[in-house]
């Protein structure tokens, strides 16, 4: 049983706050969806979990089974059991998928090339990924959908404890989305993979059934509920959860309202310009 | 205004047939009136030519014994070969050619022993490209020639391996390759040295006949105390294809000029390079893609890296002459800067004198891509391994398409060597 716990996570980029106190816990076998509009901080959350450079963690913690994830280098996070399926998988010319995974296995004393090759073949078959892709430079000349299958394939080979899927659905057609979702679901059911699926659209969630749905708006989780929340989102869009335009530091129209952050638990349908002191 | 100290008398005293000695003496006489270039000339800008003290080096007067042990592993890289020539301190010490090729009229050996040898020397590089080519003309002790008659196709590569192990030697290797119509060959040339202070001035002439296909790979891995000022000059005839690669790994200051003239309609000349400077090395590459005939194409793909306080210079010119309609020319030089103190300059140039051409050039100098490294690390690859994979991957574009099979792997290993030893 593993647990990824994110507590009061606050993150800035170039001094600008992006994540504003995230609290989230994903346990083995659970599928959490984080949904949010563009610019809400979804990708930042996934990058910070994996340790991508360029983000400043101002406060809060991320732990995996009580180990301080933020103190680890990215490769150590991967070896500890975290995986990030990237929204835009990076093209790495001249570096081959099987070579990279072999090095990853060797770094963790997890096995050798033969094991990697065997798993690659098995995983490729599971998601309908042509085997010729296995000996090609990473993500080079792959279509958007092929890149996402490639990410899923690596998930299957590396067998992480917790996987963060950043827009895994983008670029996938309906059939591919189904295959990828089935494969992740299998991991969840059989091995107890914990999933944090970040997505803009509810399309993914009709295939990858979430246990919990979180709505992320302007760096905060403004609502957490069961899968029915995704359905409601489908009807209303994100507008219902959006705070007013100039967001965080808001100066009320009459000049005396001064609020650091919009209240995430306020009635989303309330008039955002209503003066709470009135 | 540095006078060139090598003397006419020493040129005349080198061994060889009369025509060769006369030719050397005449070149030496011209050279005596010449001056070394200065960095004021564009093609020598950023170079370290001002540091060159020709007086510190001397010609090697006597042939120096056997085949050097150190070259054995290099020669073993091409176990199946058409022939091998070993040159030590500028003198041929071993020459072999497969019997069946000799019977087909192939010549591979000391140039002086070839048929019509005087017509071979200078057949491509008759004038220049610079004073060092003239110096090679005057003082090349033992030029090597490969002559391939029309229609002869040779699968296995020809190998030429040079070794310098004499202190303060000035060695001027010369290789002349001439290929007849429709022939197909590949050549691997290797330059190495012991840890001596030396000057090497190599000149390679490649003549690609009509519809012939020639692959050439030159690997320079001299000790970091050796200077190189060299040229590869090639001419490609009608529908001929030249694929020529230079690996520049060693040397203190190592310069290579690659000139490729496309002289016949539909000729193709592709130039490739991998170069890696570490420590205090300076690698200086100059290229000239010279389109003189219609429908010719050239593609230049250079990949380099500098670490430590190494420097690298690349300047390249694509020239399309008035007759060369339908030219298709590309030039790309990309370089990884692996340390703060490393320095690199990359200057592409185009000179186009006709319409109806397609030319492009690209040039990039930058650090290792952080996103690429992160991608690998996010899968559990250690940072130093990720760095190694990304850097060797960067060179892979060239290593994977070298025109002599089996050379990519040892070059990759050598690059890893330099990467890990180079204070990157």
Boltz contact constraints between the chains, C-beta under 6 A:
constraints:
  - contact:
      token1: [A, 50]
      token2: [B, 378]
      max_distance: 6.0
  - contact:
      token1: [A, 52]
      token2: [B, 374]
      max_distance: 6.0
  - contact:
      token1: [A, 74]
      token2: [B, 377]
      max_distance: 6.0
  - contact:
      token1: [A, 74]
      token2: [B, 378]
      max_distance: 6.0
  - contact:
      token1: [A, 75]
      token2: [B, 377]
      max_distance: 6.0
  - contact:
      token1: [A, 75]
      token2: [B, 380]
      max_distance: 6.0
  - contact:
      token1: [A, 75]
      token2: [B, 381]
      max_distance: 6.0
  - contact:
      token1: [A, 75]
      token2: [B, 382]
      max_distance: 6.0
  - contact:
      token1: [A, 78]
      token2: [B, 378]
      max_distance: 6.0
  - contact:
      token1: [A, 78]
      token2: [B, 379]
      max_distance: 6.0
  - contact:
      token1: [A, 78]
      token2: [B, 380]
      max_distance: 6.0
  - contact:
      token1: [A, 79]
      token2: [B, 380]
      max_distance: 6.0
  - contact:
      token1: [A, 84]
      token2: [B, 378]
      max_distance: 6.0
  - contact:
      token1: [A, 90]
      token2: [B, 371]
      max_distance: 6.0
  - contact:
      token1: [A, 90]
      token2: [B, 372]
      max_distance: 6.0
  - contact:
      token1: [A, 90]
      token2: [B, 375]
      max_distance: 6.0
  - contact:
      token1: [A, 92]
      token2: [B, 372]
      max_distance: 6.0
  - contact:
      token1: [A, 92]
      token2: [B, 375]
      max_distance: 6.0
  - contact:
      token1: [A, 93]
      token2: [B, 393]
      max_distance: 6.0
  - contact:
      token1: [A, 94]
      token2: [B, 393]
      max_distance: 6.0
  - contact:
      token1: [A, 94]
      token2: [B, 396]
      max_distance: 6.0
  - contact:
      token1: [A, 95]
      token2: [B, 389]
      max_distance: 6.0
  - contact:
      token1: [A, 95]
      token2: [B, 393]
      max_distance: 6.0
  - contact:
      token1: [A, 100]
      token2: [B, 376]
      max_distance: 6.0
  - contact:
      token1: [A, 103]
      token2: [B, 381]
      max_distance: 6.0
  - contact:
      token1: [A, 103]
      token2: [B, 385]
      max_distance: 6.0
  - contact:
      token1: [A, 104]
      token2: [B, 379]
      max_distance: 6.0
  - contact:
      token1: [A, 104]
      token2: [B, 380]
      max_distance: 6.0
  - contact:
      token1: [A, 104]
      token2: [B, 381]
      max_distance: 6.0
  - contact:
      token1: [A, 107]
      token2: [B, 380]
      max_distance: 6.0
  - contact:
      token1: [A, 107]
      token2: [B, 382]
      max_distance: 6.0
  - contact:
      token1: [A, 108]
      token2: [B, 380]
      max_distance: 6.0
